[in-house]
């Protein structure tokens, strides 16, 4: 939040005194691309901070009384219309009012239904967090911040909100990118063009890094929303999935090398070798190469129409092979998120859909047998068949294309297409001779600031074996887009020497046949407690460790309890089984 000089503060007060308005609060971030009265100045209008001409006001801004001060209780959120121009989310906390955009900038979830924490609101769907004073995005997924609006309270106790009309319509705000300097010889190289690398680059530039920023991207696309790859429904142009435009990166002076891989890292020389034969010199490097789909070593696995689900090309190829005639027998290998999402999204376009896996129930390893049984019923009602406790032993082909699969239990299943969703390995082979410390599985060992054992070499996202704050800072490798983006932000801050430790709270979600399942926390449970109706897939399940501490919460159609638990974990607090005895949800009222 920017600091007003005494002179500018007086100008703001004088502006509103004409309407006998008392300033209750002037808040916001100076890093807004568009200027709202409380969101800082336009970069070309620094001398006029807080002063808006009446002509400008009438054309670009709207101001309206939205409610009475006592219409909101302490720690309450409500949505109000502001004139005829749009809506704002008004929050009362610690006796003060904040007004921000109403919808999460990720997929548009209504934030009024989210989890209100101490000075921030968490999305009820996917866990993204926004600062109430500035609107800045603090945790992910998503790239954009919320617009924030000026709030004042009159002598009559009326709450006025003043907002830029364009902000109300867009409901999102892009942080102002700082300026690069040709005189600054520092260079940050980001290896990986996914959401983690993109977030790191944006963080660096918006937080004041003036040197050169280069993203090395294996794919031929700008960073895009990889989440939608496994939700294969209709063809989507890559431009609609990309987080930013070419112009954005050009304006931010962020170079993106597309279709290029890192082949070697030389920390002593501070060099990255690339697949196109060039070398990049760096002052700091961020490794965010992500993971690659695991392909089982079975006969016939190289036949045509066998697909993995990882990138945009995968989804395009699957849709192309599936066609629109409903004449394909499809087999999916894998009972976890990727496999089940692919099966659910492709089932309506397939002649038949069969899912094969070693587990005894869908998502059984994650959510337990009770939820697994209800999910199996949901899928079977949609004509999806299962083969549990087995795997594929052989793929049979005809004219070079797959026609059936033989299972380890002796069953043969017709298959015109096979979709693989059986885990991943890491893109870290190029680091083996670099001196960077790796685990046997290829994960990169990092500190709580995401730095490796080598100074100025950072790693994050799927490949990082990093401390998890919500799990007593025990290190883990977790593959999920929200966490990958968070790692990108933290890495960027630490490259800038901001000394920012991780405060990781894992948050997962899936959507299966219209049922939204969410999960926050981590660890292997010793017992569970279920509230609600699992058969109807409307429940909350608490997972306990051996000491009866709640290590995770999952839910289906019971928002925002998982986001509330994630916020509790973020605050460093714990919950035990005894705390759930009288009222299993009493704790949700204590996270403000």
Secondary structure, 3 states (H helix, E strand, C coil): CCCCCHHHHHHHHHHHHCCCEEEEECCCCCCECCCCCCCCCCCCCHHHCCCCCHHHHHHHEEEEEEEEHHHCCCCEEEEEEECCCEEEEEEEECCEEEEECCECCCCCCEHHHCEECCCEEECCCCCCEEECCCCCEEECCCCCECCEEEEEEECCCEEEEEEEHHHHHHCCECECCCCCCCCCCCEEEEECCCHHHHHHHHHHHHCCCCCEEEEEECCCCCCECHHHHHCCCCCCCHHHHECCCHHHHHHCCEEEEECCCEEEEECCCCEEEECCCCEEECCEEEECCCEEECCCCCECCCCECEEECCCHHHHHHHHHHHCCCCCCEEEEECCCHHHHHHHHHHHHHCCEEEEEECCCCCCHHHHCHHHHHHHHHHHHHCCEEEEECCCEEEEEEECCEEEEEEECCCCEEECCEEEECCCEEECCHHHCCCCCCECCCCCEECCCCCECCCCCEEECHHHEEEEEHHHCCEEECCCCHHHHHHHHHHHHHHHCCCCCCCCCCCEEEEEECCEEEEEEECCCCCEEEEEEECCCCEEEEEEECCCCEEEEEEEECCCCHHHHHHHHHHCCCCCEHHHHCCCCCHHHHHCC
